[in-house]
Amino acid sequence: MTWTVWIADDERIQREGIVEHVPWQQMGLVLAGTAANGKEALEGMQAAPPDILVTDIKMPLMGGLDLAKQAKALNPRMKIVIISGYDDFEYARTAIELSATAYLLKPLDFYALLETLKSVASACEEEAGQERTRLELQRRMAETEPLAVRQLLRDVLQGRLADPDAIEAMMRDAGMPAADEYAVAVLRGAEERPGAKDKGSCATQLAQNLASIGRALRWSEWYWSDGDELVWIAAAAEEEAVRALEALRVYANGELGTHLAACVCGGISDPGGFPESYRRASAELSRRAGQDPNKTVILGGARVLNKELPVQRIITYIETRYGGPITVEELAKMVFLTPNYISNLFKEQTGETIIDYVTGVRLRHARHQLADPNRKIYEIAESTGFNSTSYFSVVFKNAYGVSPKEYRESLRERIPE
């Protein structure tokens, strides 16, 4: 590759000497321009910032250090070679702060300049290679990630993955957001009209358009099932999902010349309900084969079927992990719901807030441990998830009217001599 160079130096003889003595083409360099001061150089490089700037420090109108700083703003990867007649620490320090690649002193040694330019060109080449590698890796990941996500969804919906914790962890890693509601839909093209596109082209364009429509939602993904069904999952309310499918139907009817039958199961509050929702939607679509070939059927009940599952999972988690830090945000991510939604749902089903429930579990276990005279109070506080002994004492007394120490003493008094 070739790398562009700008030269800024108010000394005409030195500026022209650099132009004349550097074998530009041989070194893989292109002289993009020269200037007698920093202001002129900055104006000249605005349209096409160079890869390398060779600049004197002391120039009229704008010095080399100011030029280097503003030039870096135009191209953060620009390599800066500073030339100065001042062997001054402050200049050198400022040059280092600007990430200058080299600092050369006058009178300029042209051999040293050539070696410096050669080194700078190599650095440019190395960075460009790293950037090409990064972009290629990014491209490959962009190509393979949707395939991996679709395979994961296929495995989840078809019941091949059974561990809820593993499923949720993998789906979080795949980019699925926490949401109050999800929808699962199964679609089939039916009753092609005269002039319709061939089946393969129709399937491709149908999926592409569904992906495009889905971008207006918080998140969505699709895959083709083994039975030629287009399966779609979206982080969306039932009404949003139906509107998206209606938009797809308009496209299928008008552009592809085919009718579109769809069955959507909305109001799913937990990904654990995906397999059952998919089975119901697919079965209903099969049952209606030959009927309503251009209609979306909405299945109800998913919201009621899955509503208690996330709260039960959170309670189980708290009962086993009370000794460590627990946050509402962490619990919400665990069950794929938003913090606000899960807080309201938990209060609705238990009558307590999540924080109060966690505190109650910790205090219950603390009371049990206080019955053991060999346990230190600070040890009990730590093991039950309290940040400090003093905070544990305050919370305990607010709950039971006595301090942990007084509670332990009252237990001893109940034991007969």
VOKOL-693638 format. One record per residue (C-alpha): x, y, z; residue number from 1. Coordinates in Angstrom, 2 decimals. Last residue first. Layout:
N
atom x: X y: Y z: Z i: NUM
...
//
This chain:
417
atom x: -30.35 y: -25.93 z: 83.75 i: 417
atom x: -33.37 y: -25.51 z: 81.46 i: 416
atom x: -32.76 y: -23.82 z: 78.07 i: 415
atom x: -35.12 y: -20.86 z: 77.68 i: 414
atom x: -32.56 y: -18.44 z: 79.12 i: 413
atom x: -30.07 y: -19.47 z: 76.46 i: 412
atom x: -32.48 y: -18.50 z: 73.70 i: 411
atom x: -33.00 y: -15.08 z: 75.27 i: 410
atom x: -29.22 y: -14.57 z: 75.21 i: 409
atom x: -29.16 y: -15.24 z: 71.45 i: 408
atom x: -31.94 y: -12.71 z: 70.87 i: 407
atom x: -30.11 y: -10.13 z: 72.97 i: 406
atom x: -26.95 y: -10.61 z: 70.88 i: 405
atom x: -28.90 y: -10.42 z: 67.61 i: 404
atom x: -30.51 y: -7.16 z: 68.81 i: 403
atom x: -34.11 y: -7.09 z: 70.01 i: 402
atom x: -37.39 y: -5.76 z: 68.56 i: 401
atom x: -37.71 y: -8.56 z: 66.02 i: 400
atom x: -37.66 y: -6.85 z: 62.60 i: 399
atom x: -36.15 y: -3.48 z: 63.48 i: 398
atom x: -33.67 y: -5.27 z: 65.77 i: 397
atom x: -32.53 y: -7.59 z: 62.98 i: 396
atom x: -32.16 y: -4.74 z: 60.47 i: 395
atom x: -30.07 y: -2.67 z: 62.91 i: 394
atom x: -27.92 y: -5.64 z: 63.96 i: 393
atom x: -27.24 y: -6.69 z: 60.36 i: 392
atom x: -26.23 y: -3.11 z: 59.53 i: 391
atom x: -23.78 y: -3.12 z: 62.44 i: 390
atom x: -22.38 y: -6.53 z: 61.47 i: 389
atom x: -21.71 y: -5.40 z: 57.92 i: 388
atom x: -22.76 y: -6.09 z: 54.32 i: 387
atom x: -25.47 y: -8.61 z: 55.19 i: 386
atom x: -25.67 y: -11.70 z: 52.97 i: 385
atom x: -26.52 y: -14.47 z: 55.42 i: 384
atom x: -22.96 y: -15.81 z: 55.75 i: 383
atom x: -21.53 y: -12.37 z: 56.47 i: 382
atom x: -23.97 y: -11.54 z: 59.27 i: 381
atom x: -23.57 y: -15.02 z: 60.78 i: 380
atom x: -19.79 y: -14.65 z: 60.83 i: 379
atom x: -20.11 y: -11.21 z: 62.49 i: 378
atom x: -22.33 y: -12.79 z: 65.15 i: 377
atom x: -19.76 y: -15.49 z: 65.90 i: 376
atom x: -21.01 y: -19.07 z: 65.63 i: 375
atom x: -20.15 y: -21.42 z: 68.49 i: 374
atom x: -23.35 y: -20.62 z: 70.41 i: 373
atom x: -25.49 y: -22.15 z: 67.60 i: 372
atom x: -29.03 y: -20.79 z: 68.06 i: 371
atom x: -27.90 y: -17.67 z: 66.25 i: 370
atom x: -27.71 y: -19.77 z: 63.07 i: 369
atom x: -31.48 y: -20.29 z: 62.94 i: 368
atom x: -32.13 y: -16.62 z: 63.57 i: 367
atom x: -29.75 y: -15.73 z: 60.72 i: 366
atom x: -31.54 y: -18.10 z: 58.34 i: 365
atom x: -34.84 y: -16.36 z: 59.02 i: 364
atom x: -33.19 y: -12.95 z: 58.79 i: 363
atom x: -31.77 y: -13.74 z: 55.34 i: 362
atom x: -35.11 y: -15.01 z: 54.04 i: 361
atom x: -36.90 y: -11.91 z: 55.36 i: 360
atom x: -34.33 y: -9.57 z: 53.78 i: 359
atom x: -34.75 y: -11.27 z: 50.40 i: 358
atom x: -38.55 y: -11.00 z: 50.69 i: 357
atom x: -38.36 y: -7.33 z: 51.63 i: 356
atom x: -36.12 y: -6.63 z: 48.62 i: 355
atom x: -38.41 y: -8.53 z: 46.25 i: 354
atom x: -41.46 y: -6.61 z: 47.45 i: 353
atom x: -44.06 y: -8.56 z: 49.36 i: 352
atom x: -47.67 y: -9.66 z: 48.74 i: 351
atom x: -46.39 y: -12.84 z: 47.10 i: 350
atom x: -48.17 y: -12.92 z: 43.70 i: 349
atom x: -48.77 y: -9.21 z: 43.06 i: 348
atom x: -45.52 y: -8.14 z: 44.69 i: 347
atom x: -43.56 y: -10.54 z: 42.46 i: 346
atom x: -45.39 y: -9.38 z: 39.32 i: 345
atom x: -44.79 y: -5.71 z: 40.14 i: 344
atom x: -41.07 y: -6.27 z: 40.73 i: 343
atom x: -40.86 y: -8.52 z: 37.64 i: 342
atom x: -42.31 y: -5.81 z: 35.42 i: 341
atom x: -40.12 y: -3.02 z: 36.79 i: 340
atom x: -36.92 y: -5.05 z: 36.56 i: 339
atom x: -37.64 y: -6.08 z: 32.92 i: 338
atom x: -38.09 y: -9.76 z: 32.16 i: 337
atom x: -35.80 y: -12.50 z: 30.81 i: 336
atom x: -36.01 y: -14.70 z: 33.93 i: 335
atom x: -32.34 y: -14.36 z: 34.96 i: 334
atom x: -32.16 y: -10.83 z: 33.63 i: 333
atom x: -34.90 y: -9.75 z: 36.04 i: 332
atom x: -33.13 y: -11.44 z: 38.97 i: 331
atom x: -29.90 y: -9.57 z: 38.27 i: 330
atom x: -31.73 y: -6.24 z: 37.93 i: 329
atom x: -33.59 y: -6.88 z: 41.19 i: 328
atom x: -30.25 y: -7.31 z: 42.93 i: 327
atom x: -28.80 y: -10.15 z: 45.02 i: 326
atom x: -25.36 y: -10.19 z: 46.66 i: 325
atom x: -24.47 y: -13.52 z: 48.27 i: 324
atom x: -25.78 y: -15.43 z: 51.30 i: 323
atom x: -29.35 y: -15.53 z: 49.99 i: 322
atom x: -28.33 y: -17.77 z: 47.09 i: 321
atom x: -30.42 y: -20.92 z: 47.69 i: 320
atom x: -33.66 y: -19.37 z: 48.96 i: 319
atom x: -33.24 y: -16.40 z: 46.64 i: 318
atom x: -32.92 y: -18.60 z: 43.53 i: 317
atom x: -35.95 y: -20.70 z: 44.47 i: 316
atom x: -38.00 y: -17.54 z: 45.00 i: 315
atom x: -36.85 y: -16.17 z: 41.65 i: 314
atom x: -37.81 y: -19.37 z: 39.85 i: 313
atom x: -41.25 y: -19.33 z: 41.45 i: 312
atom x: -41.76 y: -15.71 z: 40.39 i: 311
atom x: -40.71 y: -16.50 z: 36.80 i: 310
atom x: -43.14 y: -19.45 z: 36.50 i: 309
atom x: -46.28 y: -17.79 z: 37.84 i: 308
atom x: -47.25 y: -15.95 z: 34.64 i: 307
atom x: -46.61 y: -18.76 z: 32.17 i: 306
atom x: -50.03 y: -20.24 z: 31.47 i: 305
atom x: -51.93 y: -16.99 z: 32.03 i: 304
atom x: -49.96 y: -15.04 z: 29.40 i: 303
atom x: -50.04 y: -17.95 z: 27.01 i: 302
atom x: -53.84 y: -18.11 z: 27.12 i: 301
atom x: -54.75 y: -16.76 z: 23.73 i: 300
atom x: -54.05 y: -17.97 z: 20.22 i: 299
atom x: -54.36 y: -15.44 z: 17.40 i: 298
atom x: -55.06 y: -16.74 z: 13.88 i: 297
atom x: -53.66 y: -14.63 z: 11.04 i: 296
atom x: -55.53 y: -15.03 z: 7.73 i: 295
atom x: -54.91 y: -15.63 z: 4.04 i: 294
atom x: -55.36 y: -19.39 z: 3.66 i: 293
atom x: -58.47 y: -19.35 z: 5.93 i: 292
atom x: -59.10 y: -23.09 z: 5.69 i: 291
atom x: -57.07 y: -25.58 z: 3.63 i: 290
atom x: -54.85 y: -26.38 z: 6.58 i: 289
atom x: -56.65 y: -25.21 z: 9.75 i: 288
atom x: -55.49 y: -28.16 z: 11.84 i: 287
atom x: -51.93 y: -27.68 z: 10.57 i: 286
atom x: -51.95 y: -24.01 z: 11.65 i: 285
atom x: -53.37 y: -25.00 z: 15.03 i: 284
atom x: -50.67 y: -27.63 z: 15.51 i: 283
atom x: -47.90 y: -25.18 z: 14.62 i: 282
atom x: -49.23 y: -22.49 z: 16.97 i: 281
atom x: -49.75 y: -24.93 z: 19.84 i: 280
atom x: -46.34 y: -26.54 z: 19.44 i: 279
atom x: -44.65 y: -23.13 z: 19.23 i: 278
atom x: -46.40 y: -21.88 z: 22.36 i: 277
atom x: -45.46 y: -25.07 z: 24.23 i: 276
atom x: -41.80 y: -24.73 z: 23.22 i: 275
atom x: -41.63 y: -20.96 z: 23.94 i: 274
atom x: -43.12 y: -20.97 z: 27.45 i: 273
atom x: -39.73 y: -21.20 z: 29.16 i: 272
atom x: -38.93 y: -17.98 z: 27.32 i: 271
atom x: -41.03 y: -16.19 z: 29.98 i: 270
atom x: -43.93 y: -13.73 z: 29.80 i: 269
atom x: -45.55 y: -15.02 z: 26.62 i: 268
atom x: -48.35 y: -12.60 z: 25.72 i: 267
atom x: -48.65 y: -13.80 z: 22.17 i: 266
atom x: -49.21 y: -17.05 z: 20.27 i: 265
atom x: -49.39 y: -16.32 z: 16.56 i: 264
atom x: -50.80 y: -18.45 z: 13.74 i: 263
atom x: -50.17 y: -17.44 z: 10.16 i: 262
atom x: -51.54 y: -18.22 z: 6.70 i: 261
atom x: -50.10 y: -16.19 z: 3.82 i: 260
atom x: -51.57 y: -15.94 z: 0.33 i: 259
atom x: -49.21 y: -15.67 z: -2.62 i: 258
atom x: -48.50 y: -13.23 z: -5.44 i: 257
atom x: -45.06 y: -12.28 z: -4.19 i: 256
atom x: -45.31 y: -8.50 z: -4.32 i: 255
atom x: -48.96 y: -7.77 z: -3.53 i: 254
atom x: -50.16 y: -10.71 z: -1.45 i: 253
atom x: -46.85 y: -11.41 z: 0.27 i: 252
atom x: -46.25 y: -7.71 z: 1.00 i: 251
atom x: -49.75 y: -7.20 z: 2.42 i: 250
atom x: -49.30 y: -10.37 z: 4.49 i: 249
atom x: -46.00 y: -9.09 z: 5.88 i: 248
atom x: -47.70 y: -5.90 z: 7.05 i: 247
atom x: -50.38 y: -8.05 z: 8.70 i: 246
atom x: -47.66 y: -10.05 z: 10.42 i: 245
atom x: -46.08 y: -6.89 z: 11.84 i: 244
atom x: -49.48 y: -5.65 z: 13.07 i: 243
atom x: -50.09 y: -9.03 z: 14.76 i: 242
atom x: -46.72 y: -8.87 z: 16.54 i: 241
atom x: -47.37 y: -5.35 z: 17.79 i: 240
atom x: -50.81 y: -6.33 z: 19.15 i: 239
atom x: -49.38 y: -9.39 z: 20.92 i: 238
atom x: -46.74 y: -7.33 z: 22.65 i: 237
atom x: -43.22 y: -7.61 z: 21.33 i: 236
atom x: -39.90 y: -9.31 z: 21.89 i: 235
atom x: -40.31 y: -11.33 z: 18.71 i: 234
atom x: -40.06 y: -14.96 z: 17.62 i: 233
atom x: -40.82 y: -16.11 z: 14.06 i: 232
atom x: -41.08 y: -19.61 z: 12.59 i: 231
atom x: -41.42 y: -19.94 z: 8.80 i: 230
atom x: -42.84 y: -23.40 z: 8.23 i: 229
atom x: -41.35 y: -25.58 z: 5.51 i: 228
atom x: -41.69 y: -28.72 z: 7.68 i: 227
atom x: -38.06 y: -28.81 z: 8.78 i: 226
atom x: -38.49 y: -25.36 z: 10.30 i: 225
atom x: -37.26 y: -22.19 z: 8.64 i: 224
atom x: -35.83 y: -19.61 z: 11.03 i: 223
atom x: -36.77 y: -16.21 z: 12.43 i: 222
atom x: -35.54 y: -13.51 z: 14.80 i: 221
atom x: -37.01 y: -10.45 z: 16.52 i: 220
atom x: -35.96 y: -7.68 z: 18.86 i: 219
atom x: -37.33 y: -4.34 z: 20.07 i: 218
atom x: -39.64 y: -4.03 z: 17.10 i: 217
atom x: -39.17 y: -1.82 z: 14.03 i: 216
atom x: -36.40 y: -4.17 z: 12.91 i: 215
atom x: -39.02 y: -6.94 z: 12.63 i: 214
atom x: -40.38 y: -5.51 z: 9.39 i: 213
atom x: -36.97 y: -5.97 z: 7.75 i: 212
atom x: -36.59 y: -9.51 z: 9.08 i: 211
atom x: -40.08 y: -10.36 z: 7.79 i: 210
atom x: -39.11 y: -8.89 z: 4.43 i: 209
atom x: -36.04 y: -11.07 z: 4.22 i: 208
atom x: -37.99 y: -14.17 z: 5.22 i: 207
atom x: -40.66 y: -13.57 z: 2.56 i: 206
atom x: -38.00 y: -12.76 z: -0.04 i: 205
atom x: -36.23 y: -16.07 z: 0.50 i: 204
atom x: -39.43 y: -18.12 z: 0.58 i: 203
atom x: -40.76 y: -16.49 z: -2.61 i: 202
atom x: -37.49 y: -17.07 z: -4.45 i: 201
atom x: -37.59 y: -20.76 z: -3.57 i: 200
atom x: -41.30 y: -21.18 z: -4.36 i: 199
atom x: -41.26 y: -19.49 z: -7.76 i: 198
atom x: -42.87 y: -16.07 z: -7.97 i: 197
atom x: -46.63 y: -15.76 z: -8.36 i: 196
atom x: -47.99 y: -14.80 z: -11.79 i: 195
atom x: -51.21 y: -16.76 z: -11.32 i: 194
atom x: -52.03 y: -17.03 z: -7.60 i: 193
atom x: -50.26 y: -19.21 z: -5.05 i: 192
atom x: -52.67 y: -20.78 z: -2.62 i: 191
atom x: -50.56 y: -20.98 z: 0.56 i: 190
atom x: -47.44 y: -19.58 z: 2.21 i: 189
atom x: -46.99 y: -20.79 z: 5.75 i: 188
atom x: -46.34 y: -18.94 z: 8.99 i: 187
atom x: -45.73 y: -19.92 z: 12.64 i: 186
atom x: -45.66 y: -17.15 z: 15.26 i: 185
atom x: -44.15 y: -16.80 z: 18.72 i: 184
atom x: -44.71 y: -13.61 z: 20.70 i: 183
atom x: -42.82 y: -12.21 z: 23.66 i: 182
atom x: -43.91 y: -9.99 z: 26.53 i: 181
atom x: -42.43 y: -8.01 z: 29.41 i: 180
atom x: -39.00 y: -8.01 z: 27.81 i: 179
atom x: -35.38 y: -8.84 z: 28.67 i: 178
atom x: -33.37 y: -8.68 z: 25.49 i: 177
atom x: -32.22 y: -11.54 z: 23.21 i: 176
atom x: -28.65 y: -10.85 z: 22.15 i: 175
atom x: -27.37 y: -14.39 z: 21.60 i: 174
atom x: -25.55 y: -14.26 z: 24.95 i: 173
atom x: -28.91 y: -13.67 z: 26.64 i: 172
atom x: -30.29 y: -16.66 z: 24.74 i: 171
atom x: -27.43 y: -18.84 z: 25.89 i: 170
atom x: -27.87 y: -17.86 z: 29.55 i: 169
atom x: -31.63 y: -18.34 z: 29.36 i: 168
atom x: -31.33 y: -21.81 z: 27.87 i: 167
atom x: -28.66 y: -22.88 z: 30.37 i: 166
atom x: -30.80 y: -21.76 z: 33.30 i: 165
atom x: -33.92 y: -23.46 z: 31.88 i: 164
atom x: -32.13 y: -26.84 z: 31.36 i: 163
atom x: -34.20 y: -28.80 z: 28.81 i: 162
atom x: -32.72 y: -28.06 z: 25.40 i: 161
atom x: -34.04 y: -30.20 z: 22.53 i: 160
atom x: -37.61 y: -29.00 z: 23.12 i: 159
atom x: -38.41 y: -28.01 z: 19.53 i: 158
atom x: -38.66 y: -24.35 z: 20.45 i: 157
atom x: -35.31 y: -24.33 z: 22.25 i: 156
atom x: -33.36 y: -26.25 z: 19.59 i: 155
atom x: -34.77 y: -24.10 z: 16.78 i: 154
atom x: -34.00 y: -20.95 z: 18.75 i: 153
atom x: -30.39 y: -22.09 z: 19.20 i: 152
atom x: -30.09 y: -22.95 z: 15.52 i: 151
atom x: -31.42 y: -19.52 z: 14.63 i: 150
atom x: -28.91 y: -17.81 z: 16.93 i: 149
atom x: -26.03 y: -19.80 z: 15.42 i: 148
atom x: -27.11 y: -18.97 z: 11.88 i: 147
atom x: -27.56 y: -15.29 z: 12.77 i: 146
atom x: -24.03 y: -15.25 z: 14.26 i: 145
atom x: -22.28 y: -16.84 z: 11.27 i: 144
atom x: -22.37 y: -13.99 z: 8.76 i: 143
atom x: -21.86 y: -11.16 z: 11.26 i: 142
atom x: -19.05 y: -13.18 z: 12.86 i: 141
atom x: -17.39 y: -13.58 z: 9.47 i: 140
atom x: -17.64 y: -9.87 z: 8.76 i: 139
atom x: -16.26 y: -8.93 z: 12.19 i: 138
atom x: -13.36 y: -11.32 z: 11.67 i: 137
atom x: -12.70 y: -9.75 z: 8.27 i: 136
atom x: -12.94 y: -6.26 z: 9.78 i: 135
atom x: -10.50 y: -7.14 z: 12.55 i: 134
atom x: -8.03 y: -8.75 z: 10.13 i: 133
atom x: -8.19 y: -5.74 z: 7.83 i: 132
atom x: -7.63 y: -3.46 z: 10.85 i: 131
atom x: -4.62 y: -5.50 z: 11.96 i: 130
atom x: -3.17 y: -5.32 z: 8.46 i: 129
atom x: -3.74 y: -1.56 z: 8.33 i: 128
atom x: -2.00 y: -1.20 z: 11.69 i: 127
atom x: 1.02 y: -3.17 z: 10.41 i: 126
atom x: 1.18 y: -1.15 z: 7.19 i: 125
atom x: 1.04 y: 2.15 z: 9.07 i: 124
atom x: 3.81 y: 0.94 z: 11.40 i: 123
atom x: 5.91 y: -0.05 z: 8.39 i: 122
atom x: 5.39 y: 3.42 z: 6.89 i: 121
atom x: 6.51 y: 4.98 z: 10.19 i: 120
atom x: 9.69 y: 2.88 z: 10.23 i: 119
atom x: 10.56 y: 3.85 z: 6.64 i: 118
atom x: 9.79 y: 7.48 z: 7.43 i: 117
atom x: 12.11 y: 7.34 z: 10.43 i: 116
atom x: 14.91 y: 5.70 z: 8.45 i: 115
atom x: 14.55 y: 8.37 z: 5.77 i: 114
atom x: 14.57 y: 11.14 z: 8.39 i: 113
atom x: 17.70 y: 9.71 z: 10.03 i: 112
atom x: 19.43 y: 9.71 z: 6.64 i: 111
atom x: 18.22 y: 13.27 z: 6.08 i: 110
atom x: 19.87 y: 14.48 z: 9.30 i: 109
atom x: 18.02 y: 17.69 z: 10.06 i: 108
atom x: 19.97 y: 20.49 z: 11.63 i: 107
atom x: 17.74 y: 20.32 z: 13.52 i: 106
atom x: 16.38 y: 17.70 z: 15.90 i: 105
atom x: 14.00 y: 14.81 z: 15.20 i: 104
atom x: 11.10 y: 13.63 z: 17.41 i: 103
atom x: 9.34 y: 10.47 z: 16.20 i: 102
atom x: 5.93 y: 8.78 z: 16.38 i: 101
atom x: 4.22 y: 11.67 z: 18.14 i: 100
atom x: 1.56 y: 10.40 z: 20.54 i: 99
atom x: 0.35 y: 13.94 z: 21.28 i: 98
atom x: 1.52 y: 13.48 z: 24.86 i: 97
atom x: 4.93 y: 12.48 z: 23.49 i: 96
atom x: 5.11 y: 15.70 z: 21.47 i: 95
atom x: 4.22 y: 17.69 z: 24.57 i: 94
atom x: 7.06 y: 16.00 z: 26.46 i: 93
atom x: 9.53 y: 16.67 z: 23.65 i: 92
atom x: 8.59 y: 20.34 z: 23.49 i: 91
atom x: 8.87 y: 20.64 z: 27.28 i: 90
atom x: 12.22 y: 18.84 z: 27.30 i: 89
atom x: 13.85 y: 21.30 z: 24.90 i: 88
atom x: 16.39 y: 20.51 z: 22.26 i: 87
atom x: 14.97 y: 23.31 z: 20.15 i: 86
atom x: 15.62 y: 23.16 z: 16.44 i: 85
atom x: 12.59 y: 21.00 z: 16.02 i: 84
atom x: 11.19 y: 18.37 z: 13.69 i: 83
atom x: 8.15 y: 16.33 z: 14.86 i: 82
atom x: 7.00 y: 13.22 z: 12.95 i: 81
atom x: 3.30 y: 12.53 z: 13.56 i: 80
atom x: 1.53 y: 9.34 z: 12.43 i: 79
atom x: -2.19 y: 9.80 z: 11.71 i: 78
atom x: -4.41 y: 7.18 z: 13.28 i: 77
atom x: -6.71 y: 9.76 z: 14.91 i: 76
atom x: -7.37 y: 11.34 z: 11.50 i: 75
atom x: -9.03 y: 14.77 z: 11.53 i: 74
atom x: -8.66 y: 15.14 z: 15.31 i: 73
atom x: -5.03 y: 14.09 z: 14.96 i: 72
atom x: -4.57 y: 17.05 z: 12.58 i: 71
atom x: -5.80 y: 19.40 z: 15.30 i: 70
atom x: -3.20 y: 18.18 z: 17.80 i: 69
atom x: -0.40 y: 18.01 z: 15.24 i: 68
atom x: -1.11 y: 21.56 z: 14.05 i: 67
atom x: -1.09 y: 22.87 z: 17.60 i: 66
atom x: 2.28 y: 21.13 z: 18.15 i: 65
atom x: 3.67 y: 22.35 z: 14.83 i: 64
atom x: 2.99 y: 26.02 z: 15.39 i: 63
atom x: 0.16 y: 28.05 z: 13.87 i: 62
atom x: 0.33 y: 31.59 z: 12.44 i: 61
atom x: 4.14 y: 31.44 z: 12.08 i: 60
atom x: 6.14 y: 28.21 z: 12.56 i: 59
atom x: 8.13 y: 26.70 z: 15.47 i: 58
atom x: 7.50 y: 22.96 z: 15.77 i: 57
atom x: 8.40 y: 21.73 z: 12.29 i: 56
atom x: 6.05 y: 19.15 z: 10.85 i: 55
atom x: 6.08 y: 15.77 z: 9.11 i: 54
atom x: 2.50 y: 14.46 z: 9.02 i: 53
atom x: 1.77 y: 10.87 z: 8.01 i: 52
atom x: -1.46 y: 9.13 z: 6.97 i: 51
atom x: -2.83 y: 12.28 z: 5.39 i: 50
atom x: -6.19 y: 13.95 z: 6.01 i: 49
atom x: -8.07 y: 14.33 z: 2.69 i: 48
atom x: -10.48 y: 17.28 z: 2.56 i: 47
atom x: -9.06 y: 19.05 z: 5.61 i: 46
atom x: -5.40 y: 18.51 z: 4.62 i: 45
atom x: -4.87 y: 21.86 z: 2.91 i: 44
atom x: -6.54 y: 23.94 z: 5.63 i: 43
atom x: -4.41 y: 22.29 z: 8.30 i: 42
atom x: -1.23 y: 22.85 z: 6.28 i: 41
atom x: -1.95 y: 26.54 z: 5.70 i: 40
atom x: -2.64 y: 27.09 z: 9.39 i: 39
atom x: 0.47 y: 25.13 z: 10.42 i: 38
atom x: 2.89 y: 27.18 z: 8.39 i: 37
atom x: 4.94 y: 27.05 z: 5.16 i: 36
atom x: 2.92 y: 24.21 z: 3.65 i: 35
atom x: 3.53 y: 21.04 z: 1.65 i: 34
atom x: 1.18 y: 18.53 z: 0.03 i: 33
atom x: 0.13 y: 14.93 z: -0.60 i: 32
atom x: 3.62 y: 13.48 z: -1.14 i: 31
atom x: 2.92 y: 9.79 z: -1.80 i: 30
atom x: 4.85 y: 7.06 z: 0.02 i: 29
atom x: 5.65 y: 3.44 z: -0.83 i: 28
atom x: 9.33 y: 3.93 z: -0.06 i: 27
atom x: 10.37 y: 3.65 z: -3.70 i: 26
atom x: 7.59 y: 6.03 z: -4.73 i: 25
atom x: 8.70 y: 8.74 z: -2.32 i: 24
atom x: 12.48 y: 8.58 z: -2.71 i: 23
atom x: 12.97 y: 11.39 z: -0.11 i: 22
atom x: 15.72 y: 13.83 z: -1.11 i: 21
atom x: 13.77 y: 16.38 z: -3.15 i: 20
atom x: 10.70 y: 16.89 z: -0.99 i: 19
atom x: 12.80 y: 16.91 z: 2.18 i: 18
atom x: 15.15 y: 19.47 z: 0.67 i: 17
atom x: 12.22 y: 21.62 z: -0.42 i: 16
atom x: 11.01 y: 21.89 z: 3.17 i: 15
atom x: 14.56 y: 22.44 z: 4.48 i: 14
atom x: 15.24 y: 25.22 z: 1.97 i: 13
atom x: 11.81 y: 26.81 z: 2.48 i: 12
atom x: 12.10 y: 27.04 z: 6.26 i: 11
atom x: 8.48 y: 27.49 z: 7.42 i: 10
atom x: 7.97 y: 23.72 z: 7.64 i: 9
atom x: 4.79 y: 21.64 z: 7.20 i: 8
atom x: 5.12 y: 18.44 z: 5.17 i: 7
atom x: 2.11 y: 16.22 z: 4.37 i: 6
atom x: 2.49 y: 12.51 z: 3.62 i: 5
atom x: 0.18 y: 9.91 z: 2.03 i: 4
atom x: 0.80 y: 6.20 z: 2.45 i: 3
atom x: 1.00 y: 3.65 z: -0.36 i: 2
atom x: 0.00 y: 0.00 z: 0.00 i: 1
//
